[in-house]
Amino acid sequence: ASCRCAGALAGGGGGGGGGGGDEARAAALADKFAEAREMGSPLLVLDDVDQLCAGSGPGGYSTVVLAALRALLRMPPTGRNGPAAAPAAAAASGGNAGADSSETGKGGGGTMRVIAATSRSDAACATLHELFDETIVVPLLSDADAVSKLLSTSFDPRAIADADAMASMIIQRLGSVGCKTALRLAERAATNADDESGGDLRTAQLDALGDILEDLAGDEATSEKMCEVF
């Protein structure tokens, strides 16, 4: 069974010194861990863990949320025959995506796996790295075949009409791409195409993807000009 925890939980970024927002996020995080422990052989995913722990403390992280996460990761999961060994955890990152898994102890019938993902490799290699037993940096994808395989294995075959064509377009426009960015682009293209009435699905999805990539390129160009001005 799996349980997912993404981005910001309850409260905003809060103050690193223990503001109400930080305490609310720490409490919500504890609730997610408790929910996961109620499942058989649970898998807990901490998506965008850097945002989850963001605050005004050292390194841009909340000391309250970090302390809560550290304690929760070291808390033994409860198995049918009593507490299992203390859990190990893993963090993963990549240019725009991360994915990794780790197994916790299997002592008394309780097994818990924790996956933490971040799009910031610097986050995985700094403060957050200390919380986890293993860190894996996922490289950017620069090959259309690799992107096509990612899309084909991540989406229902009926959702993406032509993964090869989408992958080729993404690589041609971007050169290289992170896993999460590629998935988000394909998902947005599929959603935008579904919103349009009638027409060929493949053509609609590719047209939508082309529009999204053009908007992305325009945003980057605008951003570069602003940086030059300032």
N, CA, C and O of each residue as an XYZ file, in Angstrom:
920
protein
N       0.845     -1.185      0.000
C       0.000      0.000      0.000
C       0.878      1.231      0.000
O       1.966      1.222      0.576
N       0.418      2.284     -0.637
C       1.230      3.491     -0.727
C       0.483      4.698     -0.196
O      -0.747      4.749     -0.206
N       1.258      5.671      0.268
C       0.705      6.921      0.782
C       1.598      8.034      0.271
O       2.822      7.952      0.381
N       0.998      9.071     -0.285
C       1.771     10.142     -0.914
C       1.634     11.443     -0.136
O       0.551     11.799      0.329
N       2.744     12.137     -0.005
C       2.769     13.427      0.680
C       3.523     14.399     -0.213
O       4.711     14.203     -0.470
N       2.849     15.453     -0.694
C       3.469     16.328     -1.682
C       3.556     17.771     -1.217
O       2.716     18.266     -0.465
N       4.625     18.436     -1.706
C       4.784     19.880     -1.552
C       4.505     20.399     -0.168
O       5.032     19.890      0.821
N       3.674     21.414     -0.105
C       3.335     22.029      1.172
C       2.132     21.333      1.779
O       1.116     21.129      1.115
N       2.256     20.974      3.045
C       1.125     20.388      3.759
C       0.322     21.535      4.348
O       0.137     22.560      3.691
N      -0.146     21.385      5.549
C      -0.914     22.462      6.183
C      -0.002     23.633      6.475
O       1.145     23.446      6.882
N      -0.500     24.828      6.271
C       0.283     26.016      6.573
C       1.198     26.392      5.437
O       1.393     25.615      4.502
N       1.763     27.588      5.514
C       2.658     28.058      4.479
C       4.084     27.733      4.828
O       4.358     26.820      5.606
N       5.018     28.510      4.227
C       6.428     28.271      4.480
C       6.764     28.462      5.935
O       7.639     27.784      6.472
N       6.058     29.399      6.589
C       6.247     29.578      8.023
C       7.623     30.088      8.366
O       8.452     30.322      7.486
N       7.856     30.255      9.614
C       9.155     30.715     10.074
C       9.971     29.562     10.575
O       9.434     28.635     11.182
N      11.277     29.601     10.330
C      12.128     28.509     10.754
C      12.216     28.404     12.254
O      12.692     27.392     12.767
N      11.777     29.405     12.970
C      11.914     29.386     14.411
C      10.777     28.707     15.124
O      10.730     28.742     16.354
N       9.839     28.078     14.398
C       8.785     27.347     15.080
C       7.462     28.046     15.032
O       6.687     27.940     15.983
N       7.157     28.770     13.951
C       5.875     29.447     13.831
C       4.744     28.472     13.700
O       4.958     27.274     13.511
N       3.510     28.994     13.803
C       2.344     28.133     13.723
C       2.281     27.354     12.437
O       1.864     26.195     12.433
N       2.699     27.985     11.311
C       2.683     27.299     10.034
C       3.596     26.095     10.031
O       3.226     25.037      9.523
N       4.785     26.240     10.593
C       5.736     25.135     10.662
C       5.198     24.008     11.540
O       5.313     22.833     11.191
N       4.622     24.366     12.659
C       4.084     23.353     13.568
C       2.922     22.608     12.926
O       2.762     21.404     13.128
N       2.108     23.325     12.151
C       0.987     22.680     11.468
C       1.492     21.705     10.415
O       0.940     20.616     10.262
N       2.546     22.090      9.684
C       3.113     21.192      8.680
C       3.749     19.976      9.329
O       3.627     18.861      8.823
N       4.429     20.190     10.452
C       5.046     19.070     11.164
C       3.981     18.093     11.657
O       4.164     16.878     11.587
N       2.868     18.632     12.156
C       1.775     17.781     12.632
C       1.143     17.015     11.481
O       0.823     15.834     11.618
N       0.961     17.692     10.333
C       0.383     17.029      9.165
C       1.313     15.934      8.659
O       0.853     14.880      8.220
N       2.622     16.179      8.719
C       3.602     15.184      8.307
C       3.539     13.963      9.217
O       3.600     12.826      8.749
N       3.417     14.207     10.518
C       3.292     13.102     11.474
C       2.033     12.288     11.207
O       2.039     11.065     11.342
N       0.950     12.969     10.826
C      -0.295     12.269     10.499
C      -0.105     11.358      9.294
O      -0.632     10.246      9.265
N       0.655     11.830      8.285
C       0.902     11.013      7.097
C       1.714      9.769      7.441
O       1.439      8.680      6.936
N       2.713      9.935      8.301
C       3.505      8.783      8.725
C       2.631      7.798      9.494
O       2.736      6.587      9.302
N       1.768      8.321     10.365
C       0.876      7.457     11.138
C      -0.078      6.711     10.212
O      -0.347      5.526     10.409
N      -0.587      7.415      9.201
C      -1.486      6.787      8.231
C      -0.769      5.670      7.480
O      -1.333      4.600      7.253
N       0.486      5.930      7.094
C       1.256      4.932      6.360
C       1.523      3.699      7.216
O       1.482      2.573      6.721
N       1.800      3.917      8.510
C       2.116      2.790      9.387
C       0.921      1.873      9.612
O       1.088      0.721     10.014
N      -0.279      2.373      9.356
C      -1.472      1.546      9.510
C      -1.643      0.577      8.348
O      -2.438     -0.360      8.428
N      -0.898      0.800      7.269
C      -1.005     -0.054      6.088
C      -0.045     -1.228      6.194
O       0.930     -1.188      6.945
N      -0.335     -2.267      5.436
C       0.560     -3.407      5.394
C       1.716     -3.121      4.448
O       1.485     -2.759      3.294
N       2.958     -3.275      4.910
C       4.151     -2.980      4.114
C       4.021     -1.632      3.408
O       4.012     -1.588      2.178
N       3.920     -0.544      4.149
C       3.617      0.761      3.553
C       4.767      1.364      2.753
O       5.941      1.115      3.028
N       4.399      2.154      1.766
C       5.329      2.972      0.994
C       4.875      4.419      1.130
O       3.758      4.760      0.740
N       5.729      5.265      1.677
C       5.407      6.681      1.854
C       6.277      7.505      0.917
O       7.503      7.407      0.964
N       5.654      8.318      0.066
C       6.372      9.163     -0.882
C       6.327     10.612     -0.408
O       5.249     11.181     -0.238
N       7.488     11.201     -0.198
C       7.597     12.612      0.164
C       8.025     13.365     -1.088
O       9.219     13.523     -1.345
N       7.059     13.826     -1.860
C       7.361     14.511     -3.116
C       7.731     15.966     -2.839
O       7.154     16.605     -1.959
N       8.706     16.488     -3.602
C       9.185     17.864     -3.394
C       9.521     18.091     -1.923
O       9.033     19.033     -1.298
N      10.359     17.215     -1.388
C      10.671     17.262      0.040
C      11.340     18.575      0.435
O      11.226     19.006      1.583
N      12.038     19.217     -0.508
C      12.662     20.507     -0.192
C      11.611     21.573      0.087
O      11.803     22.428      0.951
N      10.492     21.523     -0.650
C       9.396     22.464     -0.402
C       8.663     22.110      0.888
O       8.214     22.985      1.627
N       8.554     20.824      1.136
C       7.888     20.349      2.343
C       8.586     20.871      3.597
O       7.942     21.180      4.599
N       9.916     20.964      3.522
C      10.707     21.377      4.686
C      11.138     22.841      4.631
O      11.929     23.285      5.463
N      10.627     23.585      3.668
C      11.063     24.976      3.492
C      10.700     25.840      4.693
O       9.672     25.633      5.337
N      11.554     26.803      4.982
C      11.314     27.717      6.094
C      12.382     28.789      6.126
O      13.142     28.941      5.169
N      12.447     29.525      7.206
C      13.414     30.622      7.319
C      14.593     30.262      8.213
O      15.328     31.141      8.663
N      14.771     28.974      8.467
C      15.903     28.546      9.272
C      17.152     28.386      8.429
O      17.159     28.790      7.266
N      18.214     27.805      8.982
C      19.472     27.615      8.253
C      19.249     26.861      6.944
O      18.541     25.855      6.909
N      19.860     27.358      5.871
C      19.746     26.699      4.580
C      18.404     26.869      3.905
O      18.149     26.259      2.866
N      17.532     27.700      4.488
C      16.211     27.901      3.905
C      15.203     26.848      4.312
O      14.170     26.692      3.661
N      15.493     26.116      5.390
C      14.591     25.065      5.855
C      14.037     25.391      7.240
O      14.637     26.142      8.010
N      12.893     24.814      7.530
C      12.261     24.986      8.832
C      12.891     24.027      9.834
O      12.903     22.817      9.610
N      13.409     24.551     10.925
C      14.007     23.691     11.942
C      12.955     22.790     12.583
O      13.256     21.666     12.985
N      11.727     23.283     12.677
C      10.643     22.498     13.278
C      10.295     21.300     12.404
O      10.188     20.178     12.899
N      10.118     21.535     11.100
C       9.744     20.451     10.191
C      10.895     19.463     10.038
O      10.671     18.253      9.999
N      12.131     19.973      9.950
C      13.285     19.083      9.841
C      13.404     18.177     11.056
O      13.664     16.981     10.923
N      13.212     18.748     12.241
C      13.297     17.949     13.466
C      12.213     16.884     13.490
O      12.461     15.748     13.896
N      11.006     17.250     13.056
C       9.906     16.287     13.023
C      10.195     15.175     12.029
O       9.974     14.001     12.328
N      10.692     15.538     10.840
C      10.991     14.536      9.817
C      12.098     13.604     10.273
O      12.024     12.395     10.054
N      13.127     14.160     10.907
C      14.230     13.339     11.404
C      13.728     12.312     12.419
O      14.115     11.145     12.371
N      12.872     12.749     13.329
C      12.337     11.839     14.348
C      11.431     10.784     13.723
O      11.478      9.617     14.114
N      10.615     11.180     12.766
C       9.686     10.245     12.129
C      10.420      9.193     11.311
O      10.009      8.033     11.277
N      11.505      9.591     10.652
C      12.271      8.643      9.847
C      12.965      7.605     10.714
O      13.189      6.478     10.272
N      13.305      7.970     11.933
C      14.019      7.043     12.815
C      13.074      6.254     13.719
O      13.518      5.406     14.494
N      11.794      6.527     13.622
C      10.828      5.818     14.459
C      10.523      4.448     13.854
O      10.160      4.361     12.681
N      10.666      3.374     14.641
C      10.410      2.035     14.097
C       8.951      1.868     13.699
O       8.058      2.264     14.448
N       8.693      1.279     12.517
C       7.307      0.964     12.157
C       6.795     -0.159     13.028
O       7.573     -1.030     13.418
N       5.523     -0.170     13.343
C       4.938     -1.200     14.191
C       4.416     -2.337     13.339
O       3.537     -2.140     12.500
N       4.958     -3.527     13.550
C       4.503     -4.697     12.805
C       3.518     -5.503     13.613
O       3.202     -5.157     14.752
N       3.033     -6.574     13.026
C       2.046     -7.401     13.717
C       2.622     -8.024     14.976
O       1.896     -8.288     15.935
N       3.941     -8.261     14.972
C       4.566     -8.902     16.120
C       5.389     -7.919     16.944
O       6.315     -8.309     17.656
N       5.036     -6.633     16.837
C       5.773     -5.639     17.596
C       6.598     -4.760     16.683
O       6.556     -4.914     15.462
N       7.355     -3.831     17.271
C       8.136     -2.884     16.473
C       9.195     -3.572     15.633
O       9.840     -4.519     16.083
N       9.371     -3.094     14.419
C      10.439     -3.590     13.562
C      11.682     -2.751     13.809
O      11.678     -1.838     14.634
N      12.739     -3.073     13.084
C      13.970     -2.310     13.236
C      13.761     -0.880     12.763
O      12.839     -0.594     11.998
N      14.629      0.015     13.229
C      14.488      1.427     12.863
C      14.573      1.591     11.358
O      15.376      0.918     10.712
N      13.758      2.476     10.784
C      13.693      2.593      9.338
C      14.873      3.306      8.711
O      15.434      4.248      9.273
N      15.228      2.834      7.541
C      16.161      3.566      6.701
C      15.320      4.367      5.731
O      14.154      4.042      5.507
N      15.885      5.393      5.160
C      15.130      6.202      4.205
C      16.058      6.631      3.096
O      17.279      6.542      3.226
N      15.483      7.093      2.012
C      16.306      7.498      0.885
C      15.793      8.780      0.283
O      14.595      9.064      0.310
N      16.704      9.545     -0.257
C      16.329     10.766     -0.974
C      16.821     10.642     -2.395
O      17.831      9.989     -2.657
N      16.114     11.264     -3.306
C      16.532     11.220     -4.698
C      16.320     12.569     -5.324
O      15.419     13.314     -4.939
N      17.150     12.881     -6.288
C      16.983     14.144     -6.988
C      17.494     14.006     -8.399
O      18.207     13.059     -8.730
N      17.127     14.953     -9.220
C      17.626     14.982    -10.583
C      17.460     16.381    -11.099
O      16.999     17.262    -10.374
N      17.834     16.605    -12.363
C      17.719     17.937    -12.919
C      16.345     18.515    -12.692
O      16.213     19.668    -12.281
N      15.321     17.728    -12.955
C      13.966     18.196    -12.703
C      13.128     17.128    -12.036
O      11.916     17.292    -11.890
N      13.747     16.049    -11.633
C      12.947     14.993    -11.035
C      13.818     14.100    -10.194
O      15.041     14.100    -10.332
N      13.189     13.333     -9.319
C      13.932     12.378     -8.539
C      13.080     11.193     -8.194
O      11.866     11.324     -8.040
N      13.690     10.038     -8.071
C      12.942      8.858     -7.682
C      13.884      7.845     -7.091
O      14.935      7.557     -7.664
N      13.521      7.303     -5.957
C      14.363      6.307     -5.314
C      13.554      5.641     -4.231
O      12.533      6.178     -3.800
N      13.987      4.490     -3.784
C      13.268      3.821     -2.711
C      14.250      3.179     -1.758
O      15.407      2.940     -2.104
N      13.784      2.905     -0.571
C      14.617      2.223      0.407
C      13.740      1.364      1.283
O      12.571      1.676      1.510
N      14.302      0.288      1.771
C      13.552     -0.593      2.643
C      13.918     -0.314      4.084
O      15.075     -0.033      4.397
N      12.948     -0.392      4.945
C      13.210     -0.262      6.370
C      13.482     -1.651      6.920
O      13.479     -2.639      6.185
N      13.714     -1.708      8.205
C      13.963     -2.981      8.828
C      12.785     -3.918      8.703
O      11.642     -3.476      8.582
N      13.056     -5.206      8.732
C      12.004     -6.193      8.558
C      11.926     -7.108      9.774
O      11.562     -8.279      9.669
N      12.275     -6.553     10.921
C      12.382     -7.378     12.104
C      11.131     -8.086     12.530
O      11.091     -9.316     12.501
N      10.078     -7.347     12.936
C       8.932     -7.990     13.538
C       7.720     -8.033     12.657
O       6.598     -7.997     13.163
N       7.897     -8.110     11.358
C       6.752     -8.184     10.474
C       6.331     -6.835      9.954
O       5.421     -6.747      9.130
N       6.990     -5.752     10.428
C       6.656     -4.425      9.937
C       7.719     -3.951      8.970
O       8.903     -3.944      9.307
N       7.323     -3.561      7.788
C       8.252     -3.051      6.789
C       7.723     -1.728      6.281
O       6.558     -1.629      5.893
N       8.564     -0.716      6.278
C       8.137      0.590      5.789
C       9.183      1.140      4.839
O      10.377      1.121      5.135
N       8.732      1.626      3.706
C       9.628      2.215      2.717
C       9.313      3.702      2.593
O       8.149      4.104      2.564
N      10.349      4.497      2.521
C      10.178      5.941      2.393
C      10.939      6.412      1.159
O      12.121      6.108      0.998
N      10.267      7.146      0.300
C      10.893      7.752     -0.874
C      10.755      9.262     -0.736
O       9.653      9.772     -0.534
N      11.854      9.969     -0.842
C      11.818     11.431     -0.833
C      12.371     11.920     -2.160
O      13.459     11.513     -2.568
N      11.640     12.779     -2.829
C      12.065     13.265     -4.143
C      12.162     14.782     -4.143
O      11.374     15.472     -3.495
N      13.137     15.286     -4.877
C      13.295     16.729     -5.034
C      13.858     17.012     -6.413
O      14.601     16.199     -6.962
N      13.512     18.150     -6.972
C      14.053     18.538     -8.275
C      15.353     19.318     -8.119
O      15.963     19.725     -9.108
N      15.774     19.525     -6.875
C      16.996     20.285     -6.602
C      18.099     19.359     -6.117
O      18.035     18.838     -5.004
N      19.117     19.153     -6.956
C      20.218     18.287     -6.560
C      20.993     18.882     -5.393
O      21.550     18.141     -4.583
N      21.039     20.224     -5.293
C      21.744     20.846     -4.177
C      21.046     20.555     -2.857
O      21.694     20.443     -1.817
N      19.714     20.432     -2.903
C      18.970     20.123     -1.678
C      19.272     18.706     -1.215
O      19.431     18.454     -0.020
N      19.351     17.780     -2.171
C      19.606     16.384     -1.814
C      21.028     16.184     -1.316
O      21.301     15.238     -0.577
N      21.926     17.059     -1.712
C      23.329     16.895     -1.344
C      23.739     17.760     -0.156
O      24.910     17.769      0.225
N      22.794     18.484      0.431
C      23.132     19.353      1.558
C      22.378     18.917      2.807
O      22.558     17.797      3.286
N      21.539     19.794      3.332
C      20.851     19.542      4.600
C      20.037     18.257      4.584
O      20.131     17.454      5.512
N      19.242     18.054      3.543
C      18.353     16.898      3.505
C      19.119     15.586      3.374
O      18.634     14.531      3.783
N      20.315     15.660      2.804
C      21.132     14.455      2.634
C      21.409     13.784      3.976
O      21.489     12.559      4.060
N      21.554     14.586      5.015
C      21.885     14.052      6.335
C      20.745     13.228      6.937
O      20.972     12.425      7.842
N      19.528     13.422      6.443
C      18.378     12.715      7.006
C      18.222     11.306      6.457
O      17.537     10.475      7.054
N      18.855     11.038      5.325
C      18.591      9.785      4.628
C      19.838      8.920      4.526
O      20.965      9.415      4.535
N      19.611      7.634      4.430
C      20.712      6.682      4.371
C      21.291      6.553      2.972
O      22.427      6.108      2.808
N      20.528      6.935      1.975
C      20.999      6.796      0.594
C      20.456      7.946     -0.250
O      19.296      8.334     -0.110
N      21.288      8.479     -1.111
C      20.875      9.553     -2.016
C      21.260      9.174     -3.439
O      22.396      8.778     -3.696
N      20.328      9.294     -4.345
C      20.577      8.980     -5.752
C      20.220     10.198     -6.591
O      19.108     10.716     -6.488
N      21.142     10.656     -7.410
C      20.891     11.772     -8.314
C      20.514     11.205     -9.678
O      21.292     10.478    -10.296
N      19.329     11.541    -10.136
C      18.828     11.055    -11.420
C      19.247     12.041    -12.507
O      18.902     13.220    -12.424
N      19.979     11.590    -13.520
C      20.454     12.524    -14.549
C      19.335     13.002    -15.463
O      18.272     12.387    -15.541
N      19.590     14.104    -16.151
C      18.661     14.589    -17.162
C      18.627     13.616    -18.335
O      19.619     12.950    -18.628
N      17.494     13.541    -18.993
C      17.352     12.692    -20.174
C      17.625     13.530    -21.414
O      17.036     14.597    -21.592
N      18.518     13.048    -22.269
C      18.845     13.771    -23.498
C      18.595     12.924    -24.736
O      18.942     13.324    -25.847
N      17.999     11.767    -24.546
C      17.736     10.846    -25.648
C      16.230     10.663    -25.802
O      15.535     10.386    -24.824
N      15.724     10.817    -27.017
C      14.284     10.718    -27.255
C      13.743      9.340    -26.895
O      12.616      9.223    -26.414
N      14.537      8.297    -27.124
C      14.084      6.939    -26.796
C      13.856      6.788    -25.296
O      12.901      6.140    -24.866
N      14.746      7.397    -24.496
C      14.606      7.315    -23.044
C      13.356      8.052    -22.581
O      12.640      7.574    -21.700
N      13.092      9.217    -23.173
C      11.894      9.978    -22.813
C      10.642      9.223    -23.233
O       9.654      9.189    -22.499
N      10.684      8.615    -24.419
C       9.540      7.834    -24.899
C       9.241      6.667    -23.965
O       8.082      6.381    -23.665
N      10.294      5.997    -23.509
C      10.109      4.878    -22.579
C       9.514      5.365    -21.266
O       8.652      4.706    -20.684
N       9.981      6.528    -20.800
C       9.444      7.114    -19.570
C       7.952      7.378    -19.706
O       7.175      7.032    -18.817
N       7.551      7.987    -20.811
C       6.140      8.305    -21.024
C       5.305      7.038    -21.169
O       4.199      6.950    -20.634
N       5.838      6.060    -21.893
C       5.089      4.825    -22.149
C       4.843      4.023    -20.882
O       3.798      3.392    -20.725
N       5.815      4.052    -19.980
C       5.687      3.265    -18.753
C       4.991      4.018    -17.628
O       4.604      3.418    -16.625
N       4.830      5.333    -17.789
C       4.238      6.145    -16.722
C       2.763      6.448    -16.935
O       2.045      6.737    -15.978
N       2.307      6.385    -18.176
C       0.918      6.716    -18.484
C       0.176      5.511    -19.043
O       0.775      4.607    -19.625
N      -1.125      5.516    -18.858
C      -1.976      4.527    -19.506
C      -1.799      4.674    -21.021
O      -1.812      5.794    -21.533
N      -1.635      3.562    -21.744
C      -1.441      3.633    -23.200
C      -2.523      4.428    -23.920
O      -2.281      4.995    -24.986
N      -3.711      4.467    -23.336
C      -4.803      5.207    -23.973
C      -4.710      6.710    -23.723
O      -5.374      7.497    -24.398
N      -3.880      7.111    -22.748
C      -3.783      8.531    -22.399
C      -2.856      9.297    -23.339
O      -3.104     10.463    -23.644
N      -1.788      8.641    -23.799
C      -0.814      9.269    -24.687
C      -0.890      8.583    -26.046
O      -0.585      7.397    -26.169
N      -1.296      9.332    -27.056
C      -1.516      8.734    -28.375
C      -0.219      8.336    -29.068
O      -0.179      7.309    -29.744
N       0.838      9.122    -28.917
C       2.108      8.835    -29.596
C       3.263      9.295    -28.718
O       3.712     10.438    -28.810
N       3.739      8.388    -27.862
C       4.824      8.724    -26.937
C       6.112      9.043    -27.686
O       6.866      9.925    -27.272
N       6.374      8.333    -28.789
C       7.601      8.570    -29.557
C       7.630      9.991    -30.120
O       8.646     10.680    -30.036
N       6.509     10.420    -30.693
C       6.450     11.762    -31.285
C       6.568     12.839    -30.215
O       7.237     13.852    -30.417
N       5.916     12.619    -29.075
C       6.012     13.576    -27.971
C       7.451     13.686    -27.481
O       7.964     14.783    -27.262
N       8.095     12.531    -27.311
C       9.470     12.511    -26.815
C      10.408     13.232    -27.775
O      11.270     14.001    -27.351
N      10.239     12.983    -29.060
C      11.088     13.639    -30.059
C      10.914     15.151    -30.021
O      11.889     15.896    -30.119
N       9.676     15.603    -29.878
C       9.411     17.038    -29.836
C      10.029     17.671    -28.597
O      10.594     18.762    -28.672
N       9.924     16.995    -27.463
C      10.482     17.521    -26.214
C      11.995     17.666    -26.310
O      12.544     18.699    -25.927
N      12.676     16.634    -26.822
C      14.135     16.674    -26.927
C      14.585     17.691    -27.965
O      15.578     18.387    -27.758
N      13.863     17.787    -29.087
C      14.214     18.761    -30.115
C      14.135     20.186    -29.579
O      14.975     21.024    -29.906
N      13.143     20.456    -28.770
C      12.954     21.821    -28.253
C      13.845     22.126    -27.048
O      14.377     23.229    -26.929
N      14.005     21.143    -26.156
C      14.698     21.401    -24.888
C      16.128     20.879    -24.846
O      16.937     21.365    -24.056
N      16.449     19.901    -25.682
C      17.788     19.322    -25.670
C      17.938     18.248    -24.611
O      18.330     17.122    -24.918
N      17.635     18.579    -23.384
C      17.633     17.612    -22.284
C      16.509     17.996    -21.336
O      16.087     19.151    -21.287
N      16.032     17.017    -20.587
C      14.865     17.265    -19.744
C      14.886     16.336    -18.535
O      15.337     15.194    -18.626
N      14.399     16.832    -17.412
C      14.260     15.997    -16.228
C      13.020     15.127    -16.334
O      12.092     15.452    -17.075
N      13.000     14.034    -15.606
C      11.872     13.100    -15.668
C      10.560     13.782    -15.302
O       9.554     13.618    -15.992
N      10.574     14.544    -14.218
C       9.337     15.172    -13.762
C       8.837     16.198    -14.770
O       7.635     16.295    -15.015
N       9.747     16.960    -15.350
C       9.341     17.947    -16.348
C       8.732     17.272    -17.568
O       7.711     17.725    -18.087
N       9.355     16.191    -18.029
C       8.829     15.466    -19.190
C       7.427     14.936    -18.912
O       6.545     15.018    -19.767
N       7.225     14.397    -17.724
C       5.910     13.861    -17.365
C       4.871     14.974    -17.272
O       3.735     14.809    -17.716
N       5.263     16.100    -16.695
C       4.322     17.214    -16.568
C       3.951     17.789    -17.932
O       2.796     18.148    -18.165
N       4.928     17.876    -18.832
C       4.649     18.377    -20.177
C       3.657     17.472    -20.898
O       2.698     17.946    -21.506
N       3.899     16.161    -20.823
C       3.008     15.210    -21.487
C       1.614     15.233    -20.870
O       0.609     15.164    -21.577
N       1.566     15.331    -19.547
C       0.273     15.358    -18.861
C      -0.520     16.609    -19.232
O      -1.723     16.534    -19.484
N       0.154     17.755    -19.266
C      -0.522     18.997    -19.643
C      -1.012     18.941    -21.081
O      -2.114     19.397    -21.389
N      -0.181     18.375    -21.967
C      -0.573     18.273    -23.373
C      -1.798     17.389    -23.529
O      -2.713     17.709    -24.288
N      -1.813     16.269    -22.801
C      -2.959     15.360    -22.875
C      -4.215     16.026    -22.323
O      -5.304     15.870    -22.875
N      -4.057     16.770    -21.230
C      -5.206     17.454    -20.625
C      -5.748     18.539    -21.547
O      -6.958     18.651    -21.741
N      -4.849     19.334    -22.113
C      -5.276     20.402    -23.016
C      -5.949     19.847    -24.263
O      -6.908     20.428    -24.770
N      -5.440     18.717    -24.757
C      -6.028     18.104    -25.947
C      -7.413     17.561    -25.644
O      -8.308     17.625    -26.487
N      -7.594     17.022    -24.432
C      -8.903     16.491    -24.033
C      -9.939     17.596    -23.933
O     -11.128     17.365    -24.152
N      -9.480     18.805    -23.598
C     -10.405     19.932    -23.459
C     -10.950     20.405    -24.805
O     -11.988     21.063    -24.873
N     -10.232     20.057    -25.871
C     -10.675     20.456    -27.201
C     -11.674     19.431    -27.731
O     -11.501     18.228    -27.536
N     -12.683     19.896    -28.379
C     -13.717     19.000    -28.887
C     -13.363     18.500    -30.279
O     -12.922     19.265    -31.136
N     -13.565     17.185    -30.492
C     -13.374     16.591    -31.806
C     -11.909     16.557    -32.221
O     -11.018     16.906    -31.446
N     -11.674     16.121    -33.481
C     -10.322     16.085    -34.011
C      -9.577     14.818    -33.645
O     -10.020     14.040    -32.801
N      -8.444     14.622    -34.288
C      -7.593     13.467    -34.040
C      -6.822     13.666    -32.738
O      -6.214     14.716    -32.531
N      -6.842     12.663    -31.860
C      -6.222     12.792    -30.540
C      -4.719     13.007    -30.656
O      -4.163     13.858    -29.962
N      -4.062     12.256    -31.512
C      -2.610     12.382    -31.665
C      -2.237     13.798    -32.092
O      -1.352     14.421    -31.505
N      -2.917     14.296    -33.114
C      -2.632     15.642    -33.607
C      -2.916     16.694    -32.542
O      -2.149     17.642    -32.371
N      -4.023     16.518    -31.829
C      -4.396     17.474    -30.785
C      -3.353     17.505    -29.672
O      -3.001     18.577    -29.180
N      -2.857     16.332    -29.273
C      -1.862     16.279    -28.205
C      -0.537     16.899    -28.638
O       0.091     17.625    -27.867
N      -0.113     16.617    -29.862
C       1.147     17.181    -30.346
C       1.045     18.694    -30.527
O       1.994     19.424    -30.239
N      -0.101     19.158    -31.001
C      -0.305     20.608    -31.126
C      -0.276     21.277    -29.751
O       0.315     22.342    -29.575
N      -0.927     20.626    -28.782
C      -0.950     21.170    -27.420
C       0.451     21.199    -26.827
O       0.833     22.168    -26.170
N       1.219     20.134    -27.058
C       2.587     20.082    -26.549
C       3.440     21.166    -27.196
O       4.251     21.806    -26.526
N       3.257     21.373    -28.498
C       4.001     22.426    -29.183
C       3.711     23.794    -28.599
O       4.624     24.601    -28.420
N       2.447     24.062    -28.301
C       2.071     25.347    -27.697
C       2.699     25.516    -26.318
O       3.180     26.594    -25.969
N       2.688     24.434    -25.541
C       3.259     24.484    -24.191
C       4.757     24.761    -24.253
O       5.275     25.570    -23.483
N       5.450     24.091    -25.170
C       6.893     24.282    -25.303
C       7.227     25.692    -25.793
O       8.230     26.273    -25.380
N       6.391     26.236    -26.668
C       6.602     27.611    -27.128
C       6.427     28.599    -25.977
O       7.199     29.548    -25.839
N       5.413     28.368    -25.159
C       5.200     29.230    -23.993
C       6.383     29.140    -23.037
O       6.820     30.142    -22.472
N       6.894     27.918    -22.866
C       8.032     27.705    -21.977
C       9.261     28.447    -22.485
O       9.981     29.078    -21.711
N       9.493     28.366    -23.791
C      10.637     29.065    -24.382
C      10.472     30.575    -24.238
O      11.443     31.285    -23.976
N       9.249     31.064    -24.408
C       8.991     32.491    -24.246
C       9.232     32.958    -22.832
O       9.781     34.038    -22.613
N       8.820     32.141    -21.859
C       9.043     32.491    -20.453
C      10.530     32.561    -20.139
O      10.979     33.452    -19.417
N      11.301     31.608    -20.689
C      12.740     31.589    -20.436
C      13.420     32.806    -21.057
O      14.319     33.398    -20.459
N      12.979     33.177    -22.275
C      13.563     34.344    -22.940
C      13.272     35.620    -22.153
O      14.144     36.473    -21.990
N      12.044     35.736    -21.672
C      11.668     36.906    -20.868
C      12.479     36.969    -19.590
O      12.919     38.037    -19.166
N      12.671     35.809    -18.983
C      13.433     35.734    -17.738
C      14.880     36.166    -17.956
O      15.457     36.872    -17.129
N      15.462     35.734    -19.083
C      16.847     36.101    -19.381
C      16.980     37.609    -19.596
O      17.947     38.221    -19.144
N      16.002     38.207    -20.291
C      16.036     39.654    -20.531
C      15.929     40.429    -19.224
O      16.595     41.448    -19.040
N      15.088     39.939    -18.321
C      14.936     40.606    -17.026
C      16.231     40.540    -16.238
O      16.608     41.500    -15.566
N      16.918     39.393    -16.324
C      18.189     39.244    -15.613
C      19.231     40.211    -16.170
O      20.041     40.756    -15.421
N      19.206     40.426    -17.509
C      20.155     41.347    -18.128
C      19.897     42.778    -17.663
O      20.835     43.544    -17.441
N      18.623     43.131    -17.518
C      18.255     44.478    -17.089
C      18.725     44.745    -15.672
O      19.267     45.808    -15.367
N      18.504     43.745    -14.799
C      18.859     43.933    -13.402
C      20.335     43.659    -13.150
O      20.799     43.774    -12.015
